[in-house]
């Protein structure tokens, strides 16, 4: 560590995230920028393949740093692929560009967007701007220490947005946090709804500065958190609540319960066990809070809390009703929706709803089960007049060739209530795909997309 300052030495041994300088010399690199031909926006997550299977992937600023010495000064072919962003095919069916990479050179590639949703960028994980940083850009961006984050939940609480994620990968071990990582942000953390996206989370950390779990429930297996909401009790006191699941076996719960955030300890503490696996009760109950929340007042003025997308659970929107299973009600919902293009029905795997002040309708974003071309990577949009539906026909807004995009959440808190912009995110992962090759840096992380609700392509799904 010769030459390091005492502060740098402390940060290095403590595990606190730091911005390390990149060894590559920018003068020896060729800068490749990929942009949307329609609006000029940078396009993250575009893969650039050489003929010998080297792969570069654009970062949140749409940049890739080309430094492969064997190609420098030689005419080079790059296959371009981007899950919804593409170039026209040539006579052999290939989509790509030819160029001669040179040290200090540059290349701009304009791709056409073939999906309705616009990709804004990655929200979690490491190296959001790693390619751009090799050219001296985004020097002030600080790494969080997170490598991968699964399944987001988010709600407002005490003047901040509180975020949680499931199993979380860190630098020193794969999926090193199994009991729910968490962070807060300001109420409006994005300055603009276009790339490059740079959402800085304030993570809950341990004394050594490393990211820690916030749901250390007793018992074997990871702790997963869902049904994340802010509720007031009869005395108007705010409570941050959730449903927790202990997962002793792969994807199989062994215990379900309710938990509440402790401000004093900055963690969730269990307050009610709903179910625990036993010979007498081998399967979980059919009714319990799960999924993303939505609040709604009925015609009598009574406020309800719904969970899921489309929701299959509701209870009165009070802290007392939430923790009283006798107040819970089942909501009947369809398991599939008719596609607006006449292609059949789309089976619903998971989703989220939100009220759109712009559309004056409830909007639904859902992940299709066993869709095409990806089994679990097709995302659809639909509308309803109440949180319980009925739901109109659906339009596909996002597709993947062979990758999964699961547990989508509508980030309605990030935009004005009457905005035509709808933001949603989901977990981008090779899991459950057909032997998909994992995308470096992006795999097992949250991706953010934008829908413009005034886009004519959504009209077939919009209720009058």
Beta strands, then each sheet from edge to edge (+ up, - down):
strand 1: 30-36
strand 2: 47-49
strand 3: 55-57
strand 4: 63-66
strand 5: 75-81
strand 6: 85-86
strand 7: 96-100
strand 8: 106-113
strand 9: 118-122
strand 10: 146-149
strand 11: 152-157
strand 12: 160-165
strand 13: 168-170
strand 14: 173-177
strand 15: 181-185
strand 16: 202-203
strand 17: 222-232
strand 18: 238-247
strand 19: 255-262
strand 20: 267-276
strand 21: 293-297
strand 22: 303-308
strand 23: 311-316
strand 24: 329-330
strand 25: 336-338
strand 26: 345-356
strand 27: 361-368
strand 28: 379-384
strand 29: 395-398
strand 30: 404-410
strand 31: 421-429
strand 32: 445-452
sheet 1: 4+ 1- 8- 6+
sheet 2: 3+ 2- 5+ 7-
sheet 3: 9+ 32- 31+ 30-
sheet 4: 10+ 13- 14+
sheet 5: 11+ 12- 15+ 16-
sheet 6: 17+ 18- 19+ 20-
sheet 7: 21+ 22- 23+ 24-
sheet 8: 25+ 26- 27+ 28- 29+
end
